[in-house]
Amino acid sequence: MFGKLVRRVLAVLMVVGAMSLAGPGGQRAEAASVCFGRPAKTVGFATGELRVYKKRQYVCALTVAKRPGTVRPMSVSLQPRGGRASVDSGRFTRQAGPVTVYALNRCVRVSGAVAGKRASTGWTLC
């Protein structure tokens, strides 16, 4: 009897948790909204801002819209020299990312876009 009650309570909690992650309308949940570390570079452009952060051997980047609220295509790409790029792209209301790469003693290239306007850093943090 007690085991049945525990299973039911756990099932209800799992359903509630899954629904809260889905958010209104079943849109993608954006759990992490910021990068950790010190701000290393910021590049502004017409529709947004590209932010780059560094913490020890990791680099993190995100693209933030100047006017959040409208769903529009956004992307952020972070590539260490000699490595594969970490990319987040899609239709978002506020930001794309964060994306993180291991970049100990390596330059990184960061680019981001909001609604067709884009910015890039070139090779930086060398």
C-alpha positions in Angstrom: 0.0 0.0 0.0 2.7 2.5 1.0 4.8 1.5 -2.0 1.9 2.3 -4.4 1.5 5.8 -2.8 5.2 6.5 -3.2 5.1 5.5 -6.9 2.1 7.6 -7.6 3.6 10.7 -5.9 6.9 10.2 -7.9 4.9 9.8 -11.1 3.0 13.1 -10.5 6.3 14.9 -9.6 7.9 13.6 -12.8 5.0 14.8 -14.9 5.0 18.2 -13.2 8.7 18.6 -13.7 8.6 17.7 -17.4 5.8 20.1 -17.9 7.7 22.9 -16.2 10.7 22.3 -18.4 8.6 22.4 -21.6 7.3 25.8 -20.7 4.3 27.4 -22.3 3.4 26.1 -25.7 6.0 23.3 -25.5 8.9 25.6 -26.4 12.5 24.7 -25.7 13.5 25.4 -22.1 16.5 27.7 -21.7 18.0 26.5 -18.5 21.4 28.2 -18.6 21.2 31.8 -19.6 24.7 33.1 -18.8 28.3 32.1 -19.1 30.6 31.9 -16.1 34.0 33.5 -16.0 35.3 36.9 -16.7 34.0 39.0 -19.7 36.7 38.7 -22.4 35.2 40.4 -25.4 31.9 42.0 -26.4 31.0 42.8 -30.0 27.9 44.8 -30.7 26.0 44.8 -34.0 22.7 46.2 -35.4 20.3 43.6 -33.9 22.3 42.2 -31.0 25.5 41.6 -29.0 28.1 38.8 -29.1 29.5 38.1 -25.6 32.6 36.1 -24.9 33.7 34.9 -21.5 36.8 33.1 -20.3 37.3 30.9 -17.2 40.6 29.1 -16.8 40.9 26.8 -19.8 37.3 27.2 -21.1 35.7 29.9 -23.3 32.0 30.5 -23.4 30.0 32.6 -25.8 26.4 33.7 -26.4 24.5 36.0 -28.7 21.9 38.3 -27.1 19.2 40.2 -29.0 19.0 44.0 -28.5 15.2 43.8 -28.3 14.1 40.5 -26.8 10.6 39.2 -27.1 10.1 38.5 -30.8 10.9 35.0 -32.0 13.6 35.3 -34.7 16.5 33.3 -36.0 19.6 33.5 -33.8 22.9 31.7 -33.7 26.2 31.5 -31.9 29.3 29.6 -32.9 32.5 29.1 -30.9 35.5 27.3 -32.4 38.9 26.7 -30.9 41.8 26.8 -33.3 42.3 23.2 -34.6 39.0 22.0 -33.1 35.4 21.6 -33.9 32.9 24.5 -33.5 30.3 24.4 -30.8 27.1 25.9 -32.3 23.6 26.8 -31.0 21.2 28.0 -33.6 17.4 28.2 -34.0 14.5 30.5 -33.4 14.7 32.2 -30.0 13.2 35.2 -28.3 16.2 36.4 -26.2 19.5 34.6 -26.9 21.4 31.9 -28.6 23.8 29.9 -26.4 25.6 29.7 -24.2 28.2 27.4 -25.9 31.4 26.3 -24.3 34.7 24.9 -25.6 38.0 23.7 -24.0 40.6 26.2 -25.3 43.7 25.9 -23.1 46.5 27.8 -24.9 44.4 28.1 -28.1 42.9 31.0 -30.0 39.1 30.9 -30.6 36.9 32.3 -33.3 33.4 33.5 -32.3 30.5 34.5 -34.4 26.8 35.3 -33.8 23.7 36.4 -35.6 20.3 37.8 -34.9 17.7 38.2 -37.6 20.2 38.1 -40.5 22.7 40.6 -39.0 25.9 39.1 -37.8 29.2 39.8 -36.0 32.5 37.9 -35.7 35.6 38.2 -33.6 38.1 36.6 -35.9 40.9 34.6 -34.0 41.0 36.1 -30.5 42.2 35.3 -26.9 45.5 34.0 -28.2 
